[in-house]
């Protein structure tokens, strides 16, 4: 199994310990890859709701994944979270987006 699929499986299972271990052991690996349909790991995590949801999404955001990235269906991870009523995922992604927007305004 390649590393991309391995990461997707980790996200699907909401295994925070495995994700942290992978990130630590593969610090040079880019987590912001996209699948054939344009989805990133946030797309896979946005519909999941477990005790690890916030931690997983936080790691992905810190690694540079974009909650507003669109896949081939023009759907963002934030929209997936909204469709699944995943309030924790929506909250953290909206906070991240607002923070980035505020930082951009301060640079202008």
N, C-alpha and C positions, 0 to 999 in steps of 0.2 A: 504494500500500500504506500502510495507517495505521501509526502508530508502535507500537502494541501488536503487530501481526503482524510488523512489522520486528524487534522485540525477540525475539519467539518464534523467528523464523528465525535470528537471531544465536545464541541459546541452542542451538537444534537443531544448528547448525554448529560450536558450541563455539569461536566466534571471539572470543577475549578482547580483541584489539586493537580490533575494531569495537565491542564492548560498552563498553570504557573510553572510546573516542571519543564514543559516543552519550551516555554519562553526563556527560562533560565538557561537551559542547555543549548538552545539554538538562538542566541542573542542576535546573530547576524541575519536570521531568516526573516524575510518580509512577510508580515501577516496580512498586508493589504492587497493580496492577490484577488482576482475575480474568477468565478467559474465560467463555463461556456455561455451561460445565460446572463453573465454580467453581475451576478450576486457576489457580495463580499461576506465575510464572516458575520457582520452585523445583521445581514439579511436572515441568516440562519438562527441567530440568537434572539431576534426581535419577537418571535412568536413563542418563545419558551418562557415559562414562568416557574421558577423554583427558588429555593433559598440562595442559590448561587447566581441568579440572573444579574443583579446589580454588579457584583464583583467581576463577572465575565465581561459584561458590556464596558465597565470601567477600564479593564485591561485593554480591550480592543480599541477604545477611544484613545487611550494613552499611547497606543502603538500606531496611531495615525489613521485609523479607519474612519470613513466619512459616513455619518448617519443620514446624509442627504444624497448619497450616491444612488443613481438609478440603475436598475437592471434592465434587461431587454424589454420588459413589460412596463418600463417607466415607473417602477414602484421603488420607494426608498425604504430603508430599514425602519425609519420613523413611522411611515404609513403602515407597514406590516404590524408594528407594535400597536398602532391604533386599531387596526382591523381585528386584532386578537384581544383587545381591551387589556393590554399588558401595561398597566399604569407605571410600575417601576421602570420598565424599559423606556416608556415615553418620557417619564420625568427626567431620567439621567441624560437621555439624548437631547431633549429640549434644553436642559441646563447647559450642556456642552455647546450646542448651537448658539445659544444666547451669549455665552462667554466668548466664543469666537467672534460673534458679531460686535460685541462691545470692544474687544481688542482691535478689530479692524477699524472701528470708528475712532478709537484713540490714536491710530496711526495717521488719520487723514488730517 
